[in-house]
Each structure stands twice: as C-alpha cells, then as structure tokens.
Amino acid sequence: MPTYSLLQLGLFLLALLALIKPAGHYMFLAMAGKPPLLAGPGRWLETRLYRLAAVEPEREMGWKNYAINLLLFQLVGVLFLYLLQRCQAWLPLNPQSFRSVAPDSAFNTAVSFVSNTSWQGYAGETTLSHLSQMLGINAQSFLSAASGMAALLALLRGLTRQSSATLGNVWVDLTRCTLYILLPLSFILALIFVQQGVPQTLAAGRTVATLEASHYRVPLQDARGNALKDADGRPLLQQLSARQQYLALGPVASQEPIKIMSGDGGGFFNANSAHPFENPTPLTNFLQLLTLLILPAGLCHAFGLMAGDTRQGWTIVAAMSLMMALGAAACMRSEIAGNPLLSPALVDQSHGARQSGGNMEGKETRFGAAGSALYAAVTTSSGDGAVNAMHDSFTPIGGMVPMVMMQTGEVVFGGPGAGLYSIVIHAILVVFVVGLMIGRAPEYLGKKIEAFETKMMAAVLLLAPALILLQSAISVSVPAGLAGLGNPGAHGLSEVLYAYTSAANNNGSAFAGLSANTPFYNLMLGIAMWFGRYGVIVPVLALAGSLAAKPRRAPGAGTLPSHGPLFALLLIAAILLATALTYLPALALGPVAEHITLAVP
C-alpha cells in the first residue's frame, strides 16, 4: 500500500486514540449528571425537564420496567415520525411543496431512524420537507443514539453493582445523554461546518447559472446551414441562454453533526457525505471520520472508569482498533489496486496488476480511492450509515470489507452504546468458552456467568445472523425481491446480502445498486431494522438485570483476567471465528466469487 495511504490511516488512528481519554472522562461525568462547565445550567434545565414530564429521577427501575419504558418511547417515536411524513404536504416549512410520503416508505423511514439505522430508500432533498428533516429525522437521530447509550448504562450498572434489583432510571439516562453529550458536541460541530461552507437555511433552494454558460456560444446560420458573417468576414456568434442547475438547500449544518456522531448516518442529500454541501473540505471530512468513532471509543474508557479498572476499557479499545485498522488497510489496498481487467498490461512486480489511479468509479476525486476506502471502513465499523463514496462501485474485496465489518455484529466500535454492549457480550462468550476449557465456572468482572446469562448471550449473538441469512434467502427466491436487483450473478447476491446486513446491524449504508424503495423491501428491511435493534436490547437488559442481582466476587487464582493483550487476542479470535462460521458460505457465493472472476490469467 502506498506510503501516503499508510500515513492517512496512521494519523487518523493517532488522533482518535489521543481523544479517547478526555472524551471518555467527560462522558463518565456527564452520565452521572456532573458534566464539566455545564453542571450549573445543565442541572437547572434537567430538573425542569423532569418536572415538566412528571419524572421522578430518584426512582430507579428493574430491567423489565426499564425495557418496557424504553420500547414504548421508541414506539411513540415510530408513530410520530410516520405521521409527520404522511402529513408533510399540509404542514409548514415545506417551501418545496413536497407531497406526503407513501405509506410503505414512511414506515420504513420511521423504523430506520428510530432504530438508529438510517437506511434511506428515498432521496432526502426531493422527498422530505424541512420540517420532516428537522423535527423528524434530526430529532430521532438524537433520541435513538441516547437509547443505545441508555441500554449500555443499564448493562454497565448490572456488571458493577452489588446484589441490586434496579438498573437506574431510563428517563434520566436518556435526558443526560442528550443534554450533556449529544447536544453540546452537535452545536460546536455545526458552527464549524457552517464556517467550512455547509449550508444552513430554511430556503427551498436556488437556481444558478453553471460555469459553462460564459463560454457557450454557437455560430449563426442561414436557412441552408451556411455560417453568417459580419462586414469584416468574421462569423456571427450567438450567446445562448445560460445553462442552469437547481441547487437544493436547507438546514444541513444542524443535521450533519448528529447524523455522524449518533450512528444515524442518514444524509440530507441522497449522495450523503459525497455531496459537497454535506462534506465540502478536507477538514470536514477528517472531522467526520473522528466524530464517527469518538463516542463509541470514548465510552470504552468510561466503561473502565465505571468498572473501577481502566484496563478493561483499554483492552476493548485495543481489540476494536486492531480490527478496524486491518479492515481499513485491506479495503484501501483493494481500492488503490483497482480492477485488474481494466488495465491488465500495467503490471507492478511487487503488487500485481493495477488500474491506473485506483478504482475511482463511484468516488469523489477530492477524496480519492484511499480516502473513500478509509471512510467506508470507518463508517461501517462505527454503526453509522454515512458514506462519501458509493460502496456498490467498490472492488469485490473492497466491498466485502465493509460488509464483514457489519457482520461482526457492529462490535468494531459500533454505534454509541450499541457497539460496546455488543462487544461486552462477546467478552462474556470468551470467558464462557475459556471456563469450559479449563473446567471452571466463568466469571466476568467478578460476576458469575450461569445458565440464564448464557441464554441471553446466545439470543443476542444469533438474532442478527438469523435475520440476515433468512431474509436474504427469501429475497433472492421471490420475484418481488429479484425485481430490485441492479446486477445479476454474484454481485446481485452481494447487494441483497449487504442490504440486510446493514439493516439488521443498524448501520444504514447501502451498496446502492439495489432498488429497495418498494413495498417488499420497505417491509422486509423494516422488520430487520426493528428486531435487529430491540431484539438485541431486550436480552441485553435482561442480562443486565440478572447480573445486577448477583454479588461481585474478588477474582480467584484461576480466573481469566479480562484485560491485557491475551484477552484482547481471545476477544478478536472469538469475534472473527463467530463471523466466519456464520457468513463464510454466503460471502463465498457473493464477493469472493465475484473476485475470482476478476483474476488475471
């Protein structure tokens, strides 16, 4: 891989690692209601919000009550966002006079953003009014991220509390995560994005003359097609009317930060972060990369602080970072090498056949093949659906890397809260397997792992693969599913597999070659998104409740330490092995088979 690509990846990882400790420390204090600088005004506002909503913040909940309240809150969010889209034609802040969204598309979009997925079967700038974007999409991006962080807090309390029947108050957790973490960071980033050129307006858009207009002249001709000339014999030229283009505008800068940090990566524009109004400069691109991972990475350090042992958090950070770096390097190398069939004569003895300039199909020249591949690896390891290139145009291996990143269960950082509670489940799997190998009862952070915890762990680990593989099989077997394919053969299977992988793991990115805005796919993907989110959160909360009720014991002589290089390697091995055993046959029929067809004899 070229040196500049390694430097790009290395500088990004260094910047991320440098921010983890301060971000984690801030979030640890914020989730306890003690945010630096904001404690005074924040507590004043927080208290009045509780009073307005008739919430008793001191009253804690058991896991069942916590789960029921969280689910009901999310169901209300789905209903509200659905009705907002269905009624947008008669609501204000619709300067484009957009019609109401079709029922199946409105259902899919509502489930998508409430479940923190951000799957978009529509083009935002031609479908949703400013009100639907701000009050619907933007608001749910905050609330869905807060719900994932709340579920994580409940699990961490279950791991760290002693013989407790409660996990905290869901309304307090949702409020603090939104008020002290998501809102301040979004406000700061929005100001930076406005300064960099991201629009923030309630105007409908603007029609502008293109640069081509000033040079667009043609010679005048008579009826027979002969050129007309002036008295000096020079051809008479006609200045044609300016060529014009409509530029959609709107409240983009306020939506961009929370779209990136929340895991809800739905763009204001259909091109998402490839659009110059969403991602105009190298600075905004770099800030987006950091913002994609800063919350899930910082929460790992906050986890260590809550557990009373920061080594726990850093061990998880190390495992996540290594997997992300290896995936990003593989994706970048594949995209830089390009398609060997396009230039088989260009052979480099050390790297094999190359496409001059790399695979630039579906990419912005301002980001290049390496920058686009890095963004793809980061966004699919962060649980976010934002993209600055079209993944459908990646090489087979380049496209497989983002797919596999999601198929790990979004544990390589993942979305805020969701990534950490998912990798903690894998950590419990590690201690369970090691316990079986040495004949010792498994323990994690001093909590004994027994039959109930094992069942909940299995439910979390098996649900997403079951949804992905079953729904993919159905979609490639029925006419309604096959009708949406943009490509036949192995690549078509990859498109379907990627769609359900993205939906069930609540990522939201797409190969884009699949025409998914149909009643069939809107319903099927909506099912995958809902159960992929809340079919996991409920067992996680049940597991938290069971662990909270247990005493926390001091580690014994035979206890496997859940920190250090050995545990990090065991954790990576467990994740990769589970992913390979689950998805390798499907990957072999999709991207692997497509890659073989590109082999140069």
N, C-alpha and C positions, 0 to 999 in steps of 0.2 A: 504494500500500500504506500502511496507517495508520502513524503515527509510532511507536506502541508496538511494532509488529512489526519495524520497521527497527532500533529500539533493542535489541530482543531478539536479533536476528541480529548486530548490531554488537558488543554486549557479549560475546556468545559467541565471536566471532572474535577479539576483543582478548584475552580470557582464554586462548584456545588459543595464539595467537601468543606471548604472554608466557611460556608454559610450554615451548615447543618447545626453546629453547636449553638450559635446565637439564636437561630430560628427555633430550635427545639426548646431552649431555655425560656424564650418568650412564650411559646405555646403552652409550656408546662405551667407558667404563672397565669396565663390568660384563662386556661381551662379551670383553674382554681379560683377565678374571679379576682386575681391580683395582677392585672397587666401593667407593666411599667408605663408611666406617663399618662395612661388612660384610666387609672384606677379611680380617681375622683369623679370626673364627669361620667365615666362609664358606669360606675356603681349607681350614680344618681339616675341615669337613664334605665339601667337594668331593673332597678327597684320599681320604677313606674310602669315598665312594661309588664312585670309580674302582676302588679295591682290592676292594670287595665285588662289583662287576660284571666284574672282570678286564679292565678297560680300561687301555690304555697311552696316556695323554694326549699324550705327546710324539710318538707315531707318527701321521703325517698320511696322508691318503688322496687318491688320484686321483679324478677326477669319477665314474668308473664305480663304484668301491668305495664312495664317498660315497653315490651314488644307491641302490645295492643295499642297503646297511645301512639307509638311511632308509626305503625301501619295505618291507623285511622288518619293521622296527619297527612301521610303520603297519599291516601285515597282521596282525601279532600283536595289535595293539590292536583291530582289527575283530573278530577271532575271540573275544577276551576279552569285549568288550562284548556281542557277540551271545550268547555262552553265559551271561553274567551275567543278561541279560534272560530267556532261555529257562528259567533255573533259579531265578528270584527267588521263586517260590512256596515253595521249600524252604529258602531262605536266611534268615539272621537280619535284624534291622532292617526288618521288614515288618509294622508294627503294624496296617496297614490290611488285611492278609491279601489282598493283590492276587494275582491269578493270574499265571502266566507269560505273557509277551508272545508274540503269534502270530509264526510264523516270518518271514513277509514284512515285518511291521512291525519286528521285531527286526533284520532285515538292513538295512532302510532306515535305522533309527536308528543302528546301529553305523557304517555307512558315513558317515552325515551328520556325526556328531561327530568321528570320526577324520579326516575330510577338512576339518574346520574350517568346516562349512556350517551346522549347527544347524537343518536343516529338521526340523520336527516334524509328523508325521501323527497324533499322539496328544495327549491332554490329560495333562500330567505329573502333576497331583495325583490323577488317577483311574486311572493306568496303571502308574507306576513306584514301587517301594518306596524307602524312604530309602537303602538300600544301593545300589540301582541308580543313584539320583541322585548320591550322593556318590562311590562307588568307580568308577562307570561314566561318567556324563555329566560330572561335575565334573573327574575326573582327565583325561579326554580333552580337555577344554577347555584345560587347561594344556599337554598334550603336543602337541596339534595346532597351537596358537599357537607353541610352541617350534620345531616342524618348519618352519613358514613362515619364522621368523626365521633358522633354521639355513641354509635354502636361500638366503636373502638374503645371509648372511655369506659363503657359498661364492662367490656371484656377485661380491660386492664385492672379495673376495680375488683373483678372476680378473681384475678390472679394475685392481687396484692392484699386483699382484705382477709381478716381472720374470722371465720365462723360467722359470716354476715348473711342476713336474709335479704338484703337490698343491694341495688347496683347504682344508686343515685337517682336523680330526677331528670327525665328526658327533656322537659321544657327548659330547665336550667342549662343543660348541656347544649341544646340547640341554640339558645339565646347567646350564651357566651362564645360559642364557636363563630357565630355570625357577627356578633357585635364587636368582639375584641380581635378576631383574627382575619376573617374574610373581608369585612367592610374597610378597615384601615388600609390593608395592603392593596385592595382594589382601587381605592381613592388615589393613593400615591402613584400607582402604575398608570391609571387613567390620565393623570396630568402629564406624565412622561410621554405617553403615547400621543396625546394631543400635540405636545411640543414637537414630536417627530413627524407629524403630518397625518395622523389618523383622524378622520372627521368626527365631529360631534355636533349634530344639528337635528332639528325637527323638520327640516325641509324635505320635500319629496325627492329632489334630485335636480340635475341641471343638464341641459343640452349644450354641448360645446362644439366648436369647430376643431377638427383634427389638424395636425401639423401638415397633412397632405394638401390642405386647401390652398396654402400660399403658393404652391408650385403647380397647381393643377390647371394647365391651360392647354387648349387644343386649337389647331388651325381652322379658320373659317373656310367653307367650301361652297361652290355654287351648286345648281341642281344636278350637274353632271359629275360632281365629285372633284372638280378642279379647285386647287387652292386659290383663294383670293389674296391679292397683294395690294399694298398701298402705292402711292405715287412714286416712291423710291424703289419699288420692286420687292419690298420685304413682306413676308407672309403676315396676313392679319390673324391675330390670335384672339381667342375668346376666353375670358376668365369665367370658368364655370362656377356655379353656386357652391359655397363652402360645403365640404363633406362634414356631416355632423354625427355625433355619437351621444347617446344618453348615458350619463353617469349617475347611478343610484347613490344616494346619500342617506344618512340617518344617524341615530345615536350609537355610533360604532365604538368610540373610545371607551364609553362606560360599560359596554358589554365585553370588550376584549379581555380585560384582566381576569374577571371571574370565569370567563369561558376557559382560560388557560389554567388557572390555579385550582379550579373546582373539580376537574375531571369531566365536566360537561363541556366538551370542546366544540359545540355547535357554532358555526360562524354566522355572522350577519349576512355575508355573501356566500354564494354557492361554492366559490373557489376557496373559501376558508382563508387560512393564513398564506396561501399563494397569491391572494389578491393584494395589490399594493396599498389599498385603503385599510387593510387589516394588519399588514406587516410590511411597512414601507422601506425600512432601512436595516442595515446590518445590526444596529443597536437593538431595534425592536425584536429582531429575530433571535439575538442572543438572550435578551431578557425573557422572551417567551420560553426558550429552552430551559433556563434556570427556573422560571416560575412553574413550569410543568412538574418539576420534581421537588421543589423546595419544601412544600407542605408534607408530602409523604415521607421525605427523607428526614425532615426536622422532627416529625412525630416519632421516629425511631429513637432519637435522643430523649425526647420527652418520656417515652416508654421506659428507658433506662432510669431516668430520674424518678418516675413513679415507683419502679421496682426497687429503688434504693441501690442499684448497681448499674452504672452507666455502661459497663462492659456488655450487658445484654443488648442494649441498643446498638452499640458499635459493631457487634458481631453480625447483627442483621443488616446493618448498613454495608458492611464488607461483602456479605453474600450477594446483596442486591446489586452493588456497584460492579462486582466482578461479572455477574451475568449480563448486566446492561452493557458493559464495555465490550465483552466478547460478541454479543449480538450486534452492537453498533459497528464494530470493526468488520464483521462478516458482511453486513449489509453494505457498508461503504465500499469494501473491496469489490463486491459483485457489481455495484453500480458504476464504479470507476472503470472496471474492465469492460463493461458493456456487453453487447450481443456479438459473439464471435462470427455469426453468419453474415453480418453486415460488412465486415472487412476482414475476411479470412487471410488476406495477403499480409496484413500488418501483424507480424509475429515478433514478440519480445521473448528472447530465450529464457528469461527468468520468470516471466509471468504468463506466457502463453499468448493466444490470440486476443487482440484488443480492438474495441471500437474507438476510433479516434475521438477524443474529448469525453469519452464515457457515455453511458446511456442517458441522454438528455431528453428523451421523449417524456412528455408529461411533467417537465420540471421547469422552474424559472431559472433563466441564465444567471440572475443575480445571486442565486443560492448555489448553483452548480450541482453536479452529481453527488459529491461528497457531503455537502451541506444538506441536501434534500434527504439523503440516506440517514444522516445523523438525526435529523428531525423526526423521520419515520420511526427510528428505533426508540427515541426518547418518548414520543407521544404514545406509542403502543406499550411501553413499559410503565408509563405513568397513569394508565387508565383513562387517558384523555383522547378525544376523537379529533383534535385539531390536526391539520395537515398543511404542509407547504409544498406538496407535490402530489400527483395522482398515483397512488400505490398500484393501480391496475397496470400502469406502464412500466413498473419495475421489472427487472430480470426475474426469472423463476426463483432463484435463491434469494435475491434482494427482496422479493415479495414474501417469501416464506419466513424470513426472519421476523418481521412484524407480526405475522400470523402466530408463530411459535411463542413470541413474547406474550401474546394474549392468552394462548393456550396453557401457559404455566399457571393460569388462574389469576392473572394480574398481580402476581406477588413480587415482580421486579419493580419495586417502589409502589406501583398501583395508584389508585385514586386516594384522596385524603381519607384516612381511616381504613378504607376497604383494603388497600394493599397490605397494611400492617396486620390487620386481624386475619387476613388470608395467610400470610407467611407465618404467623404465630400458630395457626392450625397445622401447617407443615412442620413446624418445630415440635409440636406435640406428637405428630406422626413419627418424627425421628426418635424421640425418647421412648415412644411405644415400641418401635421396631428394635431399638437397641436393648430395651428392657427384656424383650422376648429372647434376644440372642444370648444374654448373659444370665437369664433366669432371675431377674429382679423386677419388682413392681415399678413401673415407670413413674417418674415424677418430673414436673416442670415448675420451676420457681418455688419449690417446696410443696406443691400441690400434687397429690396422688392422682394418677390418671387411671380411672376404672371403667367399668362396662358402659355406663351412660355417656361419659366423655368420649369414649371410642365410637359409639354410635353417632353422636353429633358430629364428630370429626369426619366420619365416613360420609355422612349426609352432605356436608359442605364440599368434600373433595369430589363426590360423584355426580352431584346435580348438574353442574355446568357441562361436563362431557356428555352426559345423557341427553341434555337439550340440544347440544351442538350436533352430535352424530345422528340422533334420531330425526331431527328436523331437516338436516341436510339430506339424509336419505329420502325423506318424503318429497322434498323439493325437486330432486333430480329424477323422481319417479312419476310425477303427475304433470299433465300438460300446463297447468297454471304456473308451476314452478319453472318448467323448461322455457316457457314463453319469455321470461325475463332475462335469459342468458344473452350476453353480448358476444360471447365467443364459444365455439364448440370445443369438445375434447377436454384435455387435462386442464386447460386454463379456465374453462367454464366451471368445472368442478371446484377449482380454487376460488372462483368468485363466490360461489354459494357457501363453501366452507368458511371463507373469510367473513362473510356477512353474519352467519350465525355465531362464529367465534367472537366477533366484535359485539354482537347483541347480548349473548349470554354472559359475557365477561364485562359488560357495561363499559365498553370502550367507545364505540360510536364511529370509528373511522371505517372506510369502505374501499373496496377495490374500484368502485365507481363504474365498472363495466356491466354491473347487474342492474337492470331496470326494476327497482324494488318498490316504486310508488304505485303498487297495485293492491286491490283488496286482499289478495292471497298473501303477499309478502308483508303488508302492513299488519295483518292479523298475526301471522306466524312470528314475525320479528317482535311484535308487541308482547306475545307470550314469552318468548325467550328473554326479553329485557326485564320483564316484571319478576319472573321466577328466578332468573339469574341473579337478581338483586336481593329480593326479600325471601326467596327460598334459601338463601345463604345467611342473611342477617338473623332470621329467627333461630336456626340452630346455634349460631354464634352466641346469641343472647341466652339461650337455654344452657349452653356450655358455661357461660359466664356465671349464671345463677348457681349451677351445681358446684363450680369451683369456689365461689364466694362462701358457700356454706361449710367448706372444709377448713380445718386448721392448716396453718402454714408451718411446715416442719423444717428444721435445720437439715442441710444436706448431710448424708451419711458417707461412709468410706467408699461405697460402691455406686454412688450417684453420679450420673453422667453430667459434667459441667455444661451448662447451656450457654457458654461463652468461650471465646478463643478460636484459633484457626481450625482446630479439629471439628468443632461443632459447626462452624461456617461451611466447611467442606462437606460434612454429612448432610447439612441442610440443602446445599446446592445439588448434591447427588440425589437426594430424595425427590426434589422438585423435577429435575431433568428425567429421572427414571420414571416417575409417575406420568409425566407429559409424553415421553416416548412410548410407553406401553399403551397409552390411551389413543394417541393420534397418529402414530407412525404409519399404519396401513392407509389411512386417509391421505396423509401427506405424500406417501409413495405414489398414489394414484393421481395426485394433483401436481404440486410444484416440482416434486422430484422427477416425475415422468416427463414434465414439460422441459426440465433442464436437460434431460438425456437427449431430447430431440434437437437441442442446440449444440451437441457435442460435435466438434470438427473432426472428421476422419483423418 
